[in-house]
């Protein structure tokens, strides 16, 4: 059994975990990330809708600060990761029976542009009727208007790898196939036991970050003493990969329940998603359900009746949301950070969050844990670090 001391140890190599690793190392802290898989981003951070966006629909629930923050981070990521984050044209069709009126969409898109600081990429327009025929055979029956705006798209797994690579280049240590078994909060540190290469190993850290995504609650239960945490809910989201390749992206209102469903160009095919329903099983065993596939396919056929409807593949992931009586679609996507001790945190657990704002989330974590860390000199600013694609880390 070996033991080494770090300033920050992170369990989980999803986008939140690697974001904290990059931020902590940039702030000068000795950092270790433990990832139970072969390499980071294989779970939730590879099964998202692949969007770097402000969250247009969050305006309906008046989450203006989240939208503003997301739009700022979108603009920054377009500069830092031009090979990974690219602008995409989105279309919002409005039909006779669409629940959101043209006036409401005008107002929402105008506010979206305002919150972005009127950046060039945030302006929108109305597509002229004589150009509707160029919208991937979108159904024009009862079509009243089409609004067009821009957001950004990414490869979520590739972005996660790039952020972790950036952290490693700054000096962070990274171990794959390292499964945290338990942690103990001591008066001035946390002892973390993990299994790696068949051996049980121990490290000590001033702070332990629980960034284990869908496993955040079960990980919390392995800590002694167990920090207070309300058990979050896991929300299953399924995406379909359609054989047909659309040329533009679409923000669609599901005719069944008026939820937003995205259709996006994706590696020579199309990505359609997502669903939202409570999941109570093992996150490692999550899989698309027949009814989810049927729901998404019905949306696709409704808007694109003449396109090829064959499915190339499907995938399911888990969102982690705080327990709430609200429909999952209407719940906030703001990150929730729980601490064992507000004055001098030793353990931070990360619940939920958005891919787009992973960097700002990491900054919030660093702010919380500073009282528990020794003074160090920052060596870099994550707002200025380019993100370069890499194939793998282990």
C-alpha positions as CSV (number, residue, x, y, z in Angstrom):
1,X,0.0,0.0,0.0
2,X,1.4,3.4,-1.1
3,X,0.5,6.8,0.1
4,X,1.1,10.3,-1.4
5,X,-0.4,13.7,-0.6
6,X,-2.2,16.0,-3.1
7,X,-4.0,19.3,-2.8
8,X,-7.0,18.1,-4.8
9,X,-8.1,14.5,-5.7
10,X,-11.0,14.1,-8.1
11,X,-13.1,11.0,-8.6
12,X,-14.7,10.9,-12.0
13,X,-13.4,11.8,-15.5
14,X,-16.6,13.3,-17.0
15,X,-16.6,16.9,-18.2
16,X,-17.1,18.2,-14.7
17,X,-14.2,16.2,-13.2
18,X,-11.7,17.1,-16.0
19,X,-12.8,20.7,-15.8
20,X,-12.0,20.8,-12.1
21,X,-8.7,19.1,-12.8
22,X,-7.7,21.7,-15.3
23,X,-8.8,24.6,-13.1
24,X,-7.1,23.2,-10.0
25,X,-3.8,22.6,-11.8
26,X,-4.0,26.0,-13.4
27,X,-4.5,27.5,-9.9
28,X,-1.2,25.9,-8.9
29,X,-2.6,22.9,-6.9
30,X,-1.1,19.4,-7.0
31,X,-4.0,17.5,-8.6
32,X,-4.9,13.8,-9.2
33,X,-7.9,12.6,-11.2
34,X,-9.0,9.0,-10.8
35,X,-11.2,7.6,-13.6
36,X,-12.6,4.1,-13.3
37,X,-12.8,3.6,-17.1
38,X,-10.1,3.3,-19.8
39,X,-10.2,7.0,-20.4
40,X,-12.4,10.0,-19.5
41,X,-15.8,10.9,-20.9
42,X,-17.1,7.4,-21.6
43,X,-20.3,7.7,-19.6
44,X,-22.7,10.7,-19.5
45,X,-20.1,13.0,-21.1
46,X,-20.3,10.9,-24.3
47,X,-24.1,10.6,-24.5
48,X,-25.3,14.2,-24.5
49,X,-27.0,16.2,-27.3
50,X,-23.5,17.4,-28.3
51,X,-24.5,21.1,-27.8
52,X,-22.5,24.1,-26.6
53,X,-25.4,26.4,-26.3
54,X,-27.0,29.1,-24.2
55,X,-30.1,27.1,-23.5
56,X,-32.8,28.9,-25.4
57,X,-35.6,27.0,-23.7
58,X,-34.3,28.0,-20.2
59,X,-35.6,31.5,-20.9
60,X,-39.1,30.1,-20.4
61,X,-38.3,29.3,-16.8
62,X,-36.5,32.7,-16.4
63,X,-33.0,31.2,-15.8
64,X,-31.5,34.3,-17.2
65,X,-28.2,34.1,-15.3
66,X,-27.6,30.5,-16.6
67,X,-28.4,31.5,-20.2
68,X,-26.1,34.5,-19.9
69,X,-23.3,32.5,-18.4
70,X,-23.8,29.7,-21.1
71,X,-23.6,32.2,-23.9
72,X,-20.4,33.7,-22.6
73,X,-18.9,30.3,-22.3
74,X,-20.1,29.3,-25.8
75,X,-18.3,32.4,-27.2
76,X,-15.1,31.5,-25.3
77,X,-15.1,27.9,-26.4
78,X,-15.5,28.9,-30.0
79,X,-12.2,30.6,-29.6
80,X,-10.4,28.1,-27.4
81,X,-11.5,25.0,-29.3
82,X,-12.2,25.8,-32.9
83,X,-11.6,22.2,-34.0
84,X,-14.0,20.9,-31.4
85,X,-16.7,23.5,-31.0
86,X,-18.3,24.9,-34.2
87,X,-21.3,27.1,-35.0
88,X,-24.3,25.4,-36.3
89,X,-27.4,26.8,-38.0
90,X,-30.6,25.9,-36.1
91,X,-34.2,26.1,-37.5
92,X,-37.3,26.5,-35.4
93,X,-40.4,25.7,-37.5
94,X,-43.7,27.1,-36.3
95,X,-46.9,25.4,-37.4
96,X,-50.6,26.0,-36.9
97,X,-50.6,23.9,-33.8
98,X,-47.2,24.9,-32.3
99,X,-47.7,25.9,-28.7
100,X,-45.1,28.7,-28.9
101,X,-46.3,31.7,-30.9
102,X,-44.2,33.6,-33.5
103,X,-44.4,36.6,-31.1
104,X,-43.0,34.5,-28.2
105,X,-40.2,33.2,-30.4
106,X,-39.3,36.7,-31.6
107,X,-39.1,37.8,-28.0
108,X,-37.1,34.8,-26.8
109,X,-34.6,35.0,-29.7
110,X,-34.2,38.8,-29.2
111,X,-33.5,38.2,-25.5
112,X,-31.1,35.4,-26.4
113,X,-29.2,37.9,-28.5
114,X,-29.3,40.6,-25.8
115,X,-27.9,38.2,-23.2
116,X,-25.0,37.3,-25.5
117,X,-24.0,40.9,-25.7
118,X,-25.3,41.1,-29.2
119,X,-22.4,38.8,-30.4
120,X,-22.5,38.2,-34.2
121,X,-23.4,34.5,-33.7
122,X,-26.5,35.3,-31.6
123,X,-28.6,37.1,-34.2
124,X,-31.5,35.4,-35.8
125,X,-33.7,35.8,-38.8
126,X,-36.9,34.5,-40.3
127,X,-36.5,32.2,-43.3
128,X,-38.4,33.3,-46.3
129,X,-41.1,31.0,-47.6
130,X,-39.4,30.5,-51.0
131,X,-36.4,29.0,-49.1
132,X,-38.3,26.4,-47.1
133,X,-37.7,23.8,-49.8
134,X,-34.0,23.9,-48.8
135,X,-34.7,22.7,-45.2
136,X,-34.0,19.0,-45.5
137,X,-37.5,18.2,-46.8
138,X,-39.1,19.7,-43.6
139,X,-42.9,19.2,-43.8
140,X,-44.6,22.4,-45.0
141,X,-48.1,21.3,-44.2
142,X,-49.6,24.0,-41.9
143,X,-46.2,25.6,-41.6
144,X,-46.5,29.3,-40.8
145,X,-42.9,30.4,-40.2
146,X,-39.3,29.2,-39.7
147,X,-36.9,31.1,-37.4
148,X,-33.2,30.6,-37.9
149,X,-30.5,31.2,-35.3
150,X,-27.0,29.9,-34.4
151,X,-25.7,27.8,-31.6
152,X,-22.7,25.6,-31.3
153,X,-22.1,21.8,-31.6
154,X,-19.3,19.6,-30.3
155,X,-18.1,16.1,-29.9
156,X,-18.6,15.8,-26.1
157,X,-16.3,12.9,-25.6
158,X,-13.5,14.6,-27.7
159,X,-14.0,17.8,-25.7
160,X,-13.6,16.0,-22.4
161,X,-10.4,14.3,-23.6
162,X,-9.0,17.7,-24.7
163,X,-9.7,19.4,-21.3
164,X,-8.1,16.5,-19.5
165,X,-5.1,16.7,-21.8
166,X,-4.8,20.4,-21.1
167,X,-4.8,19.6,-17.3
168,X,-2.1,17.0,-17.8
169,X,0.0,19.4,-19.8
170,X,-0.2,21.8,-16.8
171,X,1.0,19.1,-14.4
172,X,-2.1,17.2,-13.3
173,X,-1.8,13.5,-12.8
174,X,-4.3,11.1,-14.3
175,X,-5.0,7.5,-13.6
176,X,-7.4,5.4,-15.7
177,X,-8.9,2.1,-14.5
178,X,-8.7,3.6,-11.0
179,X,-11.8,2.8,-8.9
180,X,-12.3,4.8,-5.7
181,X,-13.5,2.4,-3.0
182,X,-13.8,4.7,0.1
183,X,-12.7,8.0,1.6
184,X,-12.3,9.2,5.2
185,X,-12.5,12.8,6.3
186,X,-9.7,13.5,8.7
187,X,-9.1,16.8,10.7
188,X,-6.9,18.3,8.0
189,X,-7.2,16.0,5.0
190,X,-9.1,13.2,3.3
191,X,-7.7,9.7,2.9
192,X,-8.8,8.1,-0.3
193,X,-8.5,4.4,-1.0
194,X,-8.7,3.2,-4.6
195,X,-8.2,0.1,-6.6
196,X,-5.7,0.3,-9.5
197,X,-4.1,-2.6,-11.5
198,X,-5.4,-5.1,-8.9
199,X,-3.8,-3.2,-6.0
200,X,-5.5,-1.2,-3.2
201,X,-3.7,2.1,-3.0
202,X,-4.1,5.1,-0.7
203,X,-3.6,8.8,-1.2
204,X,-4.2,11.8,1.1
205,X,-5.6,15.1,-0.2
206,X,-6.5,18.4,1.3
207,X,-9.8,18.2,-0.7
208,X,-11.7,15.4,-2.3
209,X,-14.0,16.2,-5.3
210,X,-16.8,13.7,-6.0
211,X,-17.5,14.2,-9.7
212,X,-18.8,10.8,-10.4
213,X,-21.9,11.8,-12.3
214,X,-24.7,9.2,-12.0
215,X,-22.7,7.6,-9.2
216,X,-22.4,10.8,-7.1
217,X,-24.8,9.6,-4.4
218,X,-23.3,6.0,-4.1
219,X,-19.8,7.5,-3.9
220,X,-21.0,9.9,-1.2
221,X,-22.1,6.9,0.8
222,X,-18.6,5.4,0.8
223,X,-17.2,8.5,2.6
224,X,-16.7,8.5,6.4
225,X,-18.4,10.3,8.0
226,X,-21.1,10.4,5.3
227,X,-21.6,14.0,4.2
228,X,-25.3,15.2,4.1
229,X,-26.8,14.9,0.7
230,X,-30.3,14.6,-0.6
231,X,-30.4,11.7,-3.0
232,X,-30.7,13.1,-6.5
233,X,-32.7,11.6,-9.3
234,X,-31.3,10.0,-12.4
235,X,-33.1,11.1,-15.6
236,X,-32.6,8.8,-18.6
237,X,-32.1,10.5,-21.9
238,X,-32.0,8.5,-25.2
239,X,-30.8,9.6,-28.6
240,X,-31.2,8.0,-32.0
241,X,-28.7,8.1,-34.7
242,X,-30.6,8.2,-38.0
243,X,-29.1,6.9,-41.3
244,X,-30.1,10.1,-43.2
245,X,-27.8,13.1,-43.1
246,X,-29.5,16.4,-42.5
247,X,-27.6,19.5,-43.5
248,X,-28.8,21.9,-40.7
249,X,-30.0,21.5,-37.1
250,X,-33.6,21.7,-36.0
251,X,-35.2,22.7,-32.7
252,X,-38.5,20.8,-32.8
253,X,-41.5,20.7,-30.6
254,X,-42.6,17.1,-29.9
255,X,-46.2,16.9,-31.0
256,X,-46.9,14.4,-28.1
257,X,-46.0,16.6,-25.2
258,X,-44.5,19.9,-26.6
259,X,-41.0,19.1,-25.3
260,X,-38.0,20.3,-27.2
261,X,-36.3,17.7,-29.4
262,X,-33.1,18.4,-31.4
263,X,-32.2,17.0,-34.8
264,X,-28.6,17.6,-35.6
265,X,-26.1,16.7,-38.3
266,X,-23.7,14.1,-36.8
267,X,-20.7,12.4,-38.6
268,X,-22.5,11.9,-41.9
269,X,-25.7,10.9,-40.2
270,X,-28.2,12.6,-37.9
271,X,-28.6,12.7,-34.1
272,X,-32.1,12.9,-32.7
273,X,-32.9,13.5,-29.0
274,X,-33.5,13.5,-26.3
275,X,-36.1,11.8,-23.9
276,X,-36.5,12.5,-20.2
277,X,-37.8,9.9,-17.7
278,X,-36.9,8.7,-14.2
279,X,-34.3,6.0,-14.1
280,X,-33.9,3.9,-10.9
281,X,-31.5,1.2,-11.9
282,X,-27.7,0.8,-12.1
283,X,-26.3,3.6,-14.2
284,X,-23.9,1.2,-15.8
285,X,-26.8,-0.8,-17.2
286,X,-28.8,2.0,-18.7
287,X,-30.1,1.3,-22.2
288,X,-32.6,2.9,-24.6
289,X,-36.2,1.7,-24.1
290,X,-38.5,0.7,-27.0
291,X,-41.0,3.4,-26.0
292,X,-38.3,6.1,-26.1
293,X,-37.2,5.1,-29.6
294,X,-40.8,5.1,-30.7
295,X,-41.3,8.5,-29.2
296,X,-38.3,10.0,-31.0
297,X,-39.1,8.3,-34.3
298,X,-42.7,9.7,-34.1
299,X,-41.2,13.2,-33.8
300,X,-38.9,12.6,-36.7
301,X,-41.7,11.2,-39.0
302,X,-44.0,14.1,-38.0
303,X,-41.5,16.8,-39.3
304,X,-39.7,14.8,-42.0
305,X,-42.2,12.4,-43.4
306,X,-40.4,11.9,-46.7
307,X,-36.9,11.3,-45.3
308,X,-35.4,7.9,-44.7
309,X,-36.7,6.8,-41.3
310,X,-34.2,3.9,-40.6
311,X,-32.2,4.0,-37.4
312,X,-28.5,3.4,-37.5
313,X,-28.1,3.2,-33.7
314,X,-29.2,4.5,-30.3
315,X,-27.7,5.4,-27.0
316,X,-28.8,6.3,-23.5
317,X,-27.3,8.3,-20.7
318,X,-28.2,9.7,-17.3
319,X,-28.7,13.3,-16.2
320,X,-28.4,13.9,-12.5
321,X,-31.0,16.3,-11.1
322,X,-32.0,17.3,-7.6
323,X,-35.2,15.7,-6.5
324,X,-38.2,17.9,-7.4
325,X,-41.9,17.4,-8.1
326,X,-41.5,19.3,-11.4
327,X,-41.4,17.5,-14.7
328,X,-37.7,16.8,-15.5
329,X,-37.9,19.0,-18.7
330,X,-38.9,22.0,-16.6
331,X,-36.2,21.6,-13.9
332,X,-33.2,23.8,-13.6
333,X,-29.9,22.7,-15.1
334,X,-27.8,24.7,-12.6
335,X,-25.0,22.8,-11.0
336,X,-25.5,21.9,-7.3
337,X,-22.4,21.7,-5.2
338,X,-22.7,20.1,-1.8
339,X,-20.0,20.4,0.9
340,X,-19.3,18.6,4.1
341,X,-18.3,21.8,5.9
342,X,-19.1,25.3,4.6
343,X,-16.2,27.1,6.4
344,X,-13.5,24.6,5.5
345,X,-14.7,22.0,2.9
346,X,-12.9,18.7,2.6
347,X,-15.5,17.1,0.3
348,X,-17.4,18.6,-2.6
349,X,-20.0,16.6,-4.5
350,X,-21.1,17.9,-7.9
351,X,-24.7,17.2,-8.9
352,X,-25.9,17.9,-12.4
353,X,-24.6,20.8,-14.5
354,X,-24.3,21.6,-18.2
355,X,-21.6,20.7,-20.6
356,X,-21.4,24.2,-21.9
357,X,-20.5,25.8,-18.6
358,X,-18.1,23.1,-17.3
359,X,-15.3,25.7,-17.1
360,X,-17.3,28.2,-15.0
361,X,-18.5,25.3,-12.8
362,X,-14.9,24.4,-12.1
363,X,-14.1,28.0,-11.1
364,X,-17.0,27.8,-8.6
365,X,-15.5,24.6,-7.1
366,X,-12.0,26.2,-6.8
367,X,-13.6,29.2,-5.0
368,X,-15.3,26.9,-2.5
369,X,-12.2,24.9,-1.7
370,X,-9.7,27.6,-1.3
371,X,-10.1,27.9,2.5
372,X,-9.0,24.3,2.8
373,X,-5.9,24.6,0.5
374,X,-2.4,26.0,1.0
375,X,-1.6,29.2,-0.7
376,X,-0.3,28.5,-4.2
377,X,0.6,30.7,-7.2
378,X,-1.6,30.3,-10.3
379,X,0.3,29.1,-13.4
380,X,-2.4,29.6,-16.0
381,X,-5.8,31.0,-16.8
382,X,-8.3,28.4,-18.2
383,X,-10.0,31.2,-20.2
384,X,-6.8,31.5,-22.3
385,X,-5.8,27.8,-22.6
386,X,-6.4,26.4,-26.1
387,X,-8.1,23.0,-26.3
388,X,-6.4,20.6,-28.7
389,X,-8.0,17.3,-29.9
390,X,-6.3,14.1,-28.7
391,X,-7.2,10.5,-29.4
392,X,-6.6,9.0,-25.9
393,X,-4.8,9.6,-22.7
394,X,-4.0,6.0,-21.5
